[in-house]
């Protein structure tokens, strides 16, 4: 559980001294607000050892091998090449992957 120290509900606790026991312990109650969040029930995946995985890897290898990295004079050039490879990888992922439902039986 993660608490934000700057959150208004963080210091929302109460020590109940009236219920103090002979052992010199007093109950402590803490109120924690739980924020509702949307949880995705689908994910994009490529099945291991499938035809799609082989095609994805093949096309990615081709893209990487045809990328000219022989002359990178400055950090801007490096950033540009890196961004092109990232975009190509994302495009290939979207091309070869499929959406599947996440269930309680899904693997991590």
C-alpha positions as protocol buffer text, in pm:
chain_id: "A"
residue {
  index: 1
  type: UNK
  ca { x: 0 y: 0 z: 0 }
}
residue {
  index: 2
  type: UNK
  ca { x: 131 y: 344 z: -86 }
}
residue {
  index: 3
  type: UNK
  ca { x: 34 y: 662 z: 97 }
}
residue {
  index: 4
  type: UNK
  ca { x: 99 y: 1013 z: -21 }
}
residue {
  index: 5
  type: UNK
  ca { x: 240 y: 1212 z: 269 }
}
residue {
  index: 6
  type: UNK
  ca { x: 99 y: 1537 z: 129 }
}
residue {
  index: 7
  type: UNK
  ca { x: -252 y: 1393 z: 101 }
}
residue {
  index: 8
  type: UNK
  ca { x: -516 y: 1546 z: 329 }
}
residue {
  index: 9
  type: UNK
  ca { x: -624 y: 1205 z: 458 }
}
residue {
  index: 10
  type: UNK
  ca { x: -273 y: 1098 z: 556 }
}
residue {
  index: 11
  type: UNK
  ca { x: -291 y: 1231 z: 911 }
}
residue {
  index: 12
  type: UNK
  ca { x: -641 y: 1098 z: 968 }
}
residue {
  index: 13
  type: UNK
  ca { x: -584 y: 875 z: 1272 }
}
residue {
  index: 14
  type: UNK
  ca { x: -711 y: 851 z: 1626 }
}
residue {
  index: 15
  type: UNK
  ca { x: -562 y: 701 z: 1943 }
}
residue {
  index: 16
  type: UNK
  ca { x: -841 y: 583 z: 2172 }
}
residue {
  index: 17
  type: UNK
  ca { x: -702 y: 634 z: 2522 }
}
residue {
  index: 18
  type: UNK
  ca { x: -1037 y: 550 z: 2687 }
}
residue {
  index: 19
  type: UNK
  ca { x: -989 y: 189 z: 2582 }
}
residue {
  index: 20
  type: UNK
  ca { x: -637 y: 165 z: 2725 }
}
residue {
  index: 21
  type: UNK
  ca { x: -555 y: -181 z: 2858 }
}
residue {
  index: 22
  type: UNK
  ca { x: -363 y: -271 z: 3173 }
}
residue {
  index: 23
  type: UNK
  ca { x: -68 y: -360 z: 2948 }
}
residue {
  index: 24
  type: UNK
  ca { x: -37 y: 14 z: 2871 }
}
residue {
  index: 25
  type: UNK
  ca { x: -144 y: -34 z: 2508 }
}
residue {
  index: 26
  type: UNK
  ca { x: -415 y: 175 z: 2342 }
}
residue {
  index: 27
  type: UNK
  ca { x: -597 y: 88 z: 2017 }
}
residue {
  index: 28
  type: UNK
  ca { x: -507 y: 296 z: 1714 }
}
residue {
  index: 29
  type: UNK
  ca { x: -759 y: 349 z: 1435 }
}
residue {
  index: 30
  type: UNK
  ca { x: -654 y: 476 z: 1094 }
}
residue {
  index: 31
  type: UNK
  ca { x: -888 y: 589 z: 818 }
}
residue {
  index: 32
  type: UNK
  ca { x: -754 y: 534 z: 467 }
}
residue {
  index: 33
  type: UNK
  ca { x: -941 y: 666 z: 165 }
}
residue {
  index: 34
  type: UNK
  ca { x: -927 y: 430 z: -132 }
}
residue {
  index: 35
  type: UNK
  ca { x: -928 y: 596 z: -471 }
}
residue {
  index: 36
  type: UNK
  ca { x: -1126 y: 422 z: -744 }
}
residue {
  index: 37
  type: UNK
  ca { x: -920 y: 350 z: -1055 }
}
residue {
  index: 38
  type: UNK
  ca { x: -994 y: 205 z: -1394 }
}
residue {
  index: 39
  type: UNK
  ca { x: -815 y: -128 z: -1442 }
}
residue {
  index: 40
  type: UNK
  ca { x: -748 y: -240 z: -1798 }
}
residue {
  index: 41
  type: UNK
  ca { x: -895 y: -580 z: -1875 }
}
residue {
  index: 42
  type: UNK
  ca { x: -720 y: -622 z: -2210 }
}
residue {
  index: 43
  type: UNK
  ca { x: -357 y: -626 z: -2311 }
}
residue {
  index: 44
  type: UNK
  ca { x: -168 y: -643 z: -2637 }
}
residue {
  index: 45
  type: UNK
  ca { x: 48 y: -952 z: -2679 }
}
residue {
  index: 46
  type: UNK
  ca { x: 225 y: -1179 z: -2924 }
}
residue {
  index: 47
  type: UNK
  ca { x: 198 y: -1549 z: -2853 }
}
residue {
  index: 48
  type: UNK
  ca { x: 533 y: -1714 z: -2784 }
}
residue {
  index: 49
  type: UNK
  ca { x: 667 y: -1934 z: -3067 }
}
residue {
  index: 50
  type: UNK
  ca { x: 384 y: -1829 z: -3298 }
}
residue {
  index: 51
  type: UNK
  ca { x: 397 y: -1729 z: -3663 }
}
residue {
  index: 52
  type: UNK
  ca { x: 332 y: -1369 z: -3556 }
}
residue {
  index: 53
  type: UNK
  ca { x: 631 y: -1373 z: -3321 }
}
residue {
  index: 54
  type: UNK
  ca { x: 860 y: -1507 z: -3593 }
}
residue {
  index: 55
  type: UNK
  ca { x: 740 y: -1242 z: -3840 }
}
residue {
  index: 56
  type: UNK
  ca { x: 778 y: -967 z: -3579 }
}
residue {
  index: 57
  type: UNK
  ca { x: 1136 y: -1069 z: -3502 }
}
residue {
  index: 58
  type: UNK
  ca { x: 1223 y: -1110 z: -3869 }
}
residue {
  index: 59
  type: UNK
  ca { x: 1091 y: -767 z: -3965 }
}
residue {
  index: 60
  type: UNK
  ca { x: 1251 y: -604 z: -3660 }
}
residue {
  index: 61
  type: UNK
  ca { x: 1589 y: -758 z: -3748 }
}
residue {
  index: 62
  type: UNK
  ca { x: 1554 y: -624 z: -4102 }
}
residue {
  index: 63
  type: UNK
  ca { x: 1471 y: -276 z: -3973 }
}
residue {
  index: 64
  type: UNK
  ca { x: 1766 y: -275 z: -3733 }
}
residue {
  index: 65
  type: UNK
  ca { x: 2010 y: -409 z: -3992 }
}
residue {
  index: 66
  type: UNK
  ca { x: 1910 y: -149 z: -4250 }
}
residue {
  index: 67
  type: UNK
  ca { x: 1946 y: 140 z: -4005 }
}
residue {
  index: 68
  type: UNK
  ca { x: 2256 y: 345 z: -4087 }
}
residue {
  index: 69
  type: UNK
  ca { x: 2458 y: 390 z: -3769 }
}
residue {
  index: 70
  type: UNK
  ca { x: 2795 y: 445 z: -3935 }
}
residue {
  index: 71
  type: UNK
  ca { x: 2795 y: 821 z: -3888 }
}
residue {
  index: 72
  type: UNK
  ca { x: 2647 y: 967 z: -3570 }
}
residue {
  index: 73
  type: UNK
  ca { x: 2812 y: 1308 z: -3532 }
}
residue {
  index: 74
  type: UNK
  ca { x: 2611 y: 1438 z: -3235 }
}
residue {
  index: 75
  type: UNK
  ca { x: 2352 y: 1356 z: -2974 }
}
residue {
  index: 76
  type: UNK
  ca { x: 2069 y: 1492 z: -3191 }
}
residue {
  index: 77
  type: UNK
  ca { x: 2151 y: 1238 z: -3463 }
}
residue {
  index: 78
  type: UNK
  ca { x: 2163 y: 960 z: -3205 }
}
residue {
  index: 79
  type: UNK
  ca { x: 1828 y: 1069 z: -3063 }
}
residue {
  index: 80
  type: UNK
  ca { x: 1674 y: 1078 z: -3411 }
}
residue {
  index: 81
  type: UNK
  ca { x: 1798 y: 727 z: -3496 }
}
residue {
  index: 82
  type: UNK
  ca { x: 1679 y: 596 z: -3160 }
}
residue {
  index: 83
  type: UNK
  ca { x: 1336 y: 754 z: -3210 }
}
residue {
  index: 84
  type: UNK
  ca { x: 1305 y: 602 z: -3559 }
}
residue {
  index: 85
  type: UNK
  ca { x: 1386 y: 256 z: -3422 }
}
residue {
  index: 86
  type: UNK
  ca { x: 1139 y: 302 z: -3135 }
}
residue {
  index: 87
  type: UNK
  ca { x: 866 y: 407 z: -3378 }
}
residue {
  index: 88
  type: UNK
  ca { x: 943 y: 115 z: -3610 }
}
residue {
  index: 89
  type: UNK
  ca { x: 933 y: -129 z: -3318 }
}
residue {
  index: 90
  type: UNK
  ca { x: 600 y: 9 z: -3200 }
}
residue {
  index: 91
  type: UNK
  ca { x: 453 y: -9 z: -3551 }
}
residue {
  index: 92
  type: UNK
  ca { x: 568 y: -370 z: -3590 }
}
residue {
  index: 93
  type: UNK
  ca { x: 431 y: -457 z: -3246 }
}
residue {
  index: 94
  type: UNK
  ca { x: 92 y: -311 z: -3338 }
}
residue {
  index: 95
  type: UNK
  ca { x: 99 y: -496 z: -3670 }
}
residue {
  index: 96
  type: UNK
  ca { x: 174 y: -842 z: -3527 }
}
residue {
  index: 97
  type: UNK
  ca { x: 20 y: -835 z: -3178 }
}
residue {
  index: 98
  type: UNK
  ca { x: -339 y: -893 z: -3080 }
}
residue {
  index: 99
  type: UNK
  ca { x: -558 y: -787 z: -2791 }
}
residue {
  index: 100
  type: UNK
  ca { x: -646 y: -1051 z: -2533 }
}
residue {
  index: 101
  type: UNK
  ca { x: -861 y: -1032 z: -2221 }
}
residue {
  index: 102
  type: UNK
  ca { x: -687 y: -1037 z: -1884 }
}
residue {
  index: 103
  type: UNK
  ca { x: -854 y: -1290 z: -1657 }
}
residue {
  index: 104
  type: UNK
  ca { x: -774 y: -1438 z: -1318 }
}
residue {
  index: 105
  type: UNK
  ca { x: -616 y: -1728 z: -1508 }
}
residue {
  index: 106
  type: UNK
  ca { x: -381 y: -1505 z: -1713 }
}
residue {
  index: 107
  type: UNK
  ca { x: -8 y: -1546 z: -1661 }
}
residue {
  index: 108
  type: UNK
  ca { x: 194 y: -1252 z: -1533 }
}
